[in-house]
Amino acid sequence: MRIVIAGAGEVGTHLAKLLSREDMEISLLDENPERLGDLSANYDMLTKVGNPTSIHDLKDIGVKDCDLFISVTPHETENMTACLIANSLGAKRTLARIDNYEYLLPANRKFFENMGLNHLIYPEVLAANEIEESLRTNWMRYHLHLCQGALELCIVKVRETAKILGQTFASGVYNHGKYRIVAIKRDQETIIPRGGDMVMENDMVYCVCTKDNMEYMREELGKNKRAIKNVIFFGGGRIARKAATELTEEMNIKIIEKDRELCNILSEKVPNALIINADGSDMDVLKEEGIQDADAFVAVTDSSEANIFACLAAKRFGVRKTIAEVENLDYIPMAEGLDIGTVLNKKTIAASYIYQMLLDASVRGVHNLTSADAEIVEFIAKEGSAITRHKVRDLDLPDEANIGGIVRAGEGVLVNGDTQIIAGDLVVVFCKSHVIRNLERLFK
């Protein structure tokens, strides 16, 4: 498969690196040679200096033969124009990064497809959706609906109150069929649990369960429900604006933003939120705005460092739920080690969305898990495929993969060693990113 990516910014570069590990021909185009650097020397990709909206440059990089053209520069108009040109030159499919939410409305989808724009992605909206979900299910670090809600993925930090501490998987304590731990994150290591493994304090556990068993799982993990009413956002960019707009009906929202012009825009776009024109990194400002009474603190400025330290400060003031946007991938392990709460990265969210389009037809969906350098993949079991020939315990699964559950006839079911997968089942697999291609062979 040939893929051309226009824009060597954070999203484009991260996506190109991710895809270069696959059996794909990747080309990366950008006007600024400094952004391209030595990527072609360190990764299996072609880099070229050029203008994404230049017909000559797009022809030169071979757009006419590409299976997918992706334009993810910071400029919406440039991305859409580049995709239109690429489509007219012969690109089979196109994807543009946008910043106008109106374009994502279902009523407009056909309009853009007719123009030659097959897919549109708005990373800030995807990140805002994750913030909303994280605040509503605040006893978890991360929560994801799988298979349209038939199964749930819950990522939880285990404390000393958990009932399951020190219990090996071989002991039978997990044979209740209520939830299934598919992975454990301990320090910087992601563990696919086997019989002799056990859950320890401060582990991050990745659990698959059905909705009606979430309360049982919460009690087993020793987590308490907390109502969130008062939320402070540090930073008033697009992520904050979208999340706050959706949350103001159920929560009291304050947005602290030091840019006066942006505050004026926020006052118009999010009228039910209280907009504070101040520097949210100033401790006196936070105290004055009632940080000690906040139930949650969300840091979404353009600075990863500022977001991390602001969340640390909020923790010192007693805020139980904190969320930080951390766009520097190197900082994510540090942020998790500091126990600041939920960490978001819109590059990986966007890359996961795009990556999903490139997998085999047997893959229904893929969800990137930044904290574990792993994926949750939804596969469809086909008639006669290898996955249907043996019980789960006898399947030749890669060591870095674990089946969490299946959806059969619309109903979510957890698996165990005796489970027999049949054709038509939607199978949820937790795996390291690099083994997805190996898993695909089992489902063909």
N, C-alpha and C positions, 0 to 999 in steps of 0.2 A: 504494500500500500504506500502510495506517495502522498505526503502531506507537506504543504507549504504554510508556514506561520509568518505573518507579517507583524512586526513589533517585538523587539527584544527587551521589553520592559520586564517587570517582575512576573506577570502572568505568562507572557510568551516564553521567556527563558525557562521558567520552571516547567512549563508544559513540554517544551522541546527536550529538556533533560529527561523528563519522565518517559516520553515516547521513544527517545533514542535507545532505551534499554530493550525495546521491542524489535521485532523483525519488520521494521518499517523504514522507509526512506524519508528522512526529515530534512527540510530546508528552512532556514531561518533568515528573514530579510529585515533590515533596519537601515535607516538613513545614517545613524550614528555609529561609526566603526568602533568606538570605545565600548559601546554596549555589547557588541559581538565578541570583542576581546579575543581570547584563544579558545572559544567554545568548540570550534571544529577540531582543534588539536586534542582536546580532553574528552570529547563526546563524539559518538558516531552520527554526525550531522554535517550538512553543508551550510555555510554561512555566506551571506552576500550583502554588501552595502548597496542600498537602493531605496527608492521611494515607493511605498506601497500603492500609490495611486498613479504611478507611471506605467503606461502600457508597455513601453520598451523594457523596463525593469522586470515587470511581471512575466513578459514573454521570455526574457533572458533566464529567469529562474525556473522556467518550465511549468508555468501554471496550467497550460493547455493539457498537460498529461496528468495532473494531480487528481487524486480521489477526493481530497478535502482541502479547501483553502480556508485558513483561519486568520482573521485580522483582529488583533487585540492591542492595538496602540492605545494611548490614553485619550484619543480623539474620536468621538462617535462618528462624526461626518466622514472622516478619513477611513474609518473601518467599513462603513456602509458603502462608500464609493469604491473602495478596493474590492469588496466582495462583488459588487455589480460588474466591475471590469473583469474580475477573475471568472465570473460566470459566463460572460460573453466570450471570453477567450477559450472556454472549454472545461473549466473546473467542474467536476461532477457534483460537488456539494460545497456550500460556503457557510461560514459562521462568523458573525460580527459581535464584538463587544460593544455594548451601548450604555447610555446613561439616561435614557428617557423611559420611564416605567410604562408610559402609554403604549409603547411599541410591543410590550409583552402581553397585552390584553388579547384573549383568544379571538376576539372579533377582528383583530388586525393581522393575525397569523397568515391567513390566505393571501392577503394583500402583499405581504413581503415575500412569500414564496413565489408568487407570480412574477415578482421583480427579479428573482434570482437569489434572494436571501433565504436560505433554508433554515438557519438556526440563529437565534439571538440570545445573548447571555449578558446578564447584569450582575457582576460579582457582588456588588454592594447590597443588592436586594437579597441574594442568597445568604450573605452573612447576617443581614438583619433578620431574616427568617429564623436563623439558628439562635440569635439572641432572644427572640420572642419565645421560642420553645424552651430555651434554657431557663428563662425566668418563670415559666409556667410549671416546669418540672424541676424545681430548684434543689431538691435533695440529691439530684444526680449531677455529675459533671457534664454529661452529654446525653441526649435522648434522640433517638431516630426511629421514625415509623418505617417498618419494612413491609414490602409487599402490600402496599396500600392499607397498612394498619392491621393486617392479619397477625403480624408478629412485631415485637418491639425490641430495639437494642437499647440497653441501659448501661451507661458507663459510670461506675460509682467508686469513690475513694473509700477504702475500708478503714474504719477506726476501731478502737479497742472495744466498742460496744457490739460489734458484729458477733453473731452466734456461731459463725462458721470458721472462726480463727483456729488454725492448727489442725484442721481436719483434712486428711488426705482424700484424694478423689477415689482411691481404692476402698475406702472405709465404708462406702455405701451411704454416706450422709447426704449425697447429692442425688440419690435415686428416687426422689419424691416426684419428679416429672413436672414440677412447677416452673422451674427456670433452669437454664443451662449456661454454665460459665464456659465461654468459648476461648477466652484468653485472659492472661494476667499481665499487667505492665508493672514491673518491679524495677525501680530506679530507671535505667535506660534500656532495660531488656524486656522484650515482649515474649512471653512464655505461652506456648500452646500446651495446656495442662495434660499430663498423663497420670497414671495411677498413683505414683509416688509423690506427686506435687501437692502442695497445700497452699491455702490463702493465708497471707500474713498481714499484720497491721501495716497500714500505709500503702498497701497494694492498690492498684487501680484494676478493678475487675470489669470485664466485658461480658454482659449477660444478655441472653436472648430469652424472651418469655412472651406469653400471650397477655393481652390487656387485663384480663380478669385475674391474673396471678401477680400483678405488679405490687399489690399491697402485701402479699405474703413475702415476696422478695425483699421489699423495703424493710419489713420487720426482721427478716433473717440477717440482713446486712446492717442492722442497728441504726437505720437512718430515721430522722424525725421529719414530719411534714412542717413546713413553715409558710405562712401566708405572706405574700409580698405585696405591699401596697405603695410604699414610698421608694422610688427609684431615681437615682442621680446619674445622668449621662455626662461624662467628661469628653467634650468634643462634639461639635454640631454638624458634622459632615453628612454625606448621603446615608451612611449606615444608621446613624443616630436618628436622622429625620424619618426614614422608613420605619424603623422599629418603634419609635415614639408614637408615630401616627397610628400604628396598630394597637398600641398598648394603653393609650390615654383613657379609653372607656372603662378599663378595669383597674388601672393603677394611677397614682399621682406621680407625674413625671416632671423632673427639673433637668434642664440642659444647660451646662456651663460651657460657654464658648467665648474666647477672648477677642474674636474678630467681630467688630461692631456690625459691619455690613452683613455678615452671615447671620448674626442675631436678628437683624431686621427680616431677613428671608425666613428664618425659622418661626418668627412671630406670626408671619402670614401663613406658612405652610402647616405649622403645628399649633393652631390657636389654643388648644386645650392644655398645652404644656407651659410651664413657667420657664422663661428664657432668661438666663443670667449672663450679662456681659462681664466676664471676669476670667482670670487665669485659674483654671481648675487644678494646676499643680501647686498652687499656693495653699499651704495648710490653714492659714487664717481664713481664706475664702471658703474652704471646705467646712470649717467649723461654723462660720457665719451662716452658711447655707444648710446647716443641720445634718452634716454627715453622720453624726452620732445617732441620729434617729432614722437613718436610711435602712431599708431592708435589703437593698441591692445597689451596687455601684458598677457602672458599665463604662470602661475607658476605651474610646474609639477615635483617638486623635491620629494624626499621620505619623506620630513617633512611637515606635514599639517600646523604646526605653521609658518614655513618659507614661505610657499606659501601664507598664509593669510596675513602676514605682508608685503610681497613683493607686493602683489596686493594693499594693503593700500597705500604703498609708491608710486606705479605707479599712483594711483588716485590723490595723492598730486602733482605729476608732470603734471597732466592734461590729463592722458590717459583715454579715454572715455570707452573703452571696456576692462574689465579684467576677466580672467578665472582662477580659482584656483582648483587644485586637493586637496580635503580634505578627507583623508581616515579615520580619527578619527570621527566616527559618532556623538560623543558628541559635536564636534566643529561645526557641520553644522549649527545649529540654531544661534550660535554666528557669524559665517561667514556671514550669511544672514542678521543678525541684523546690522552688520557693513557695509552692502550695498556694498560689494566688487564686485558684478556682478554674473557671472555664477559659480556655485559650482558643481564640479563633484566628484563622488565617485564610483570607479570601482567595489567595493564589491557589491553595490546595483545594478549596471548595470549587473554584472555577475549573481547575484542571480535572477534578473528579467528574464533573458534569460533562466535559468535552471527551474525556477518556472513555466514558460510557458509550459514546457513539461509535467507537472504533472497534469494539469487541465483536465477537461472533454473534450470530443471530440467536444462539442459545442463551445469551445473557440478557436478562430483562432489565437489570439495574446494577450499578456499582456505586458505592459510597466510600469516599476516601476518609480515613481516620488519621488526622494529623498526629494525634498524641501517640499513636502506636506504629506509625509508618506502615499501615496495613489497610486492607479494604474489607468491606462487607459486600459480597457479590451475590446477586440473585440469579441463579441458573434455572433454565427450563430443562427438565429431563425428557429426552426424546425417545421415541420407540426404538428399542434395540440398543440403546446406548449403554456403555460399560457401567454407568452408575446404577442401572436397573438390574444388573445381573447377580449382585451379591448383597447380603445384609451389610449395614454400615460398618460393622466391626471387621469385615473381610474385604473392604474396598482398598484399593491401592492408592490411598490419598497421599499427597506430599506431606512431609513431616511438618511443614509450616502452614497447614490448613486444618480446619475443624468445621464440621457441619453443625450448625446450630438448630435448625428446624426446617420444616417443610410446610407448604400450603397446598392442601388437597381439597378440591371442590370448594374453595373459598375459605376453608377453615385452617387456622394455624395450629400446627402440632409440633411439639419438641421431639427430637430424635434421641434414640439410645442405640446401643450396639445391635439390638435385634430388629431395628427398623429396616424395612424393605422399601426402597424408593421405587416408584412405578412411573411409567411414561405419563407426562402431563403434570407431574409434581413441580412446584416452584420450590427450589432448594436454596436455603440461605447458608452461605459459606463464609467463615472468617478466614482470611489468609493474608500472608505477606504479599506485597504488590507484585513481586517478581514471579510468583507461581501461578498467576491467573491463567496464563497461556497453557500451562501444564494441566490445569483443571479443565479447561475447555474440551480437551480430548475425551474426558470421561462422559461428557454430556452430548457429544455429537452422535 
